[in-house]
Amino acid sequence: MKYNNFLFFLFGLIFLTSCKKDPIDTVSNINQNGTTPYDFSKYFPSSFPKMIIPSYNPTTVEGVALGKKLFSDPLLSGNNTQSCASCHQQNVAFVDSGLRFSKGSTGAIGPRNTMPIFNLGYAKAFFWDGRSKSLEELVFHPIASKNEMNQDPILLSTELSKYPEYSKLYEAAFGSGEINFDKTAKAIAQFIRTIVAFTPKSYDTAYLSDAEKRGLKVFLDDNKGDCFHCHEIGNFMTTFEFSNNGLNENPFLDPGLFAITGNINDLGKFKVPSLINVKYTAPYMHDGRFKTLREVIDFYDTGFHWDPIKNGSLDANILIHFDKSKGKPKPRLWSEQDKLDIIEYINGLEDKSLLTNPQFGN
């Protein structure tokens, strides 16, 4: 076992809980004479690393206030029926209410399962296939996509300009000047950077039940769960990287990151999701094919695919569980109880406050 309990307790030494207050709703007046830097240290746990903020879009209280309002406003869709919050619903950890695929403002169905949007300020690439390299760019895709909000960014700016409240909020966040989509994207990106989820159970075994402690051992065991390579123990329960987990027998039919980079080594790679609040974010995988965590566990046991020609980019940590002589996965050395325990552990990695905190929703 590469990670032992001693290392796990070392993680616990850096754990410090912090109260999530709302830096937006406590501001009584929008500052018209300059912006107020958003103090992440007041609202994030001290164990979180420093977030890398782009110099062209510093996070401010005024910018976050604007972004929060825009996030929940159906004006962002072409027919004024759908907001960002329509598909990223706070009460289910910012996914789309258990749907495999989301329905856009025109009724079109998208090709991907909706991802949660907490802790995104620490990622370097976004969407399941990594098509965006910044949160500011991320905002553009769903608003302009015909399958999603189907909005013309120029027309959106014109529409928002008709509302005196928005004129004041944009001026407070970005100074005088016309409302444009660049400012809109920056404001929403600022708001998203403030959405965080964390749990003491990812640091300190003292918070775990007996079943969760057993599940953690299975999670860390190379011959059983072997989950920690991608779902890294710590603040986020993910590496934020991309991985080919053998989901599709022929990944050329759903190439993932390869479609963006053109690098054959990226074939079939998709974003590794966080395990925090995963109990609320079913169905699972980028195409939402699994309805339950048990289906996911069984997939990693005997359901994944590998072919040296079609699927040569399979993650090495998964490939070691494949029997090449038989051409199929070799069952891992876990019992039925082990599977139940690891599900108990994963379900316990929750931050319930994310679902109701007024800082993140109206």
Secondary structure, DSSP 8 states (H G I E B T S, - for coil): --S-HHHHHHHHHT--------TTTT--S--TTS--B--GGGTS-TTS------TTS--BHHHHHHHHHHHT-GGGSTTS---HHHHSBGGGTTB-TT-SS-B-TTS-B-SS-----TTGGG-SSBSTT--BSSHHHHHHHHHH-TTTT---HHHHHHHHTT-HHHHHHHHHHH-SS---HHHHHHHHHHHHHT-----GGGT-GGG--HHHHHHHHHHH-TTTT--TTTS-TTTTSS-S-EE--S--SSGGGS-BTHHHH--GGGTTBEE----TTGGGS-SBSTT--BSSHHHHHHIIIII----TTTSTT--HHHHTTEETTTTEE---S--HHHHHHHHHHHHT---GGGGT-GGG--
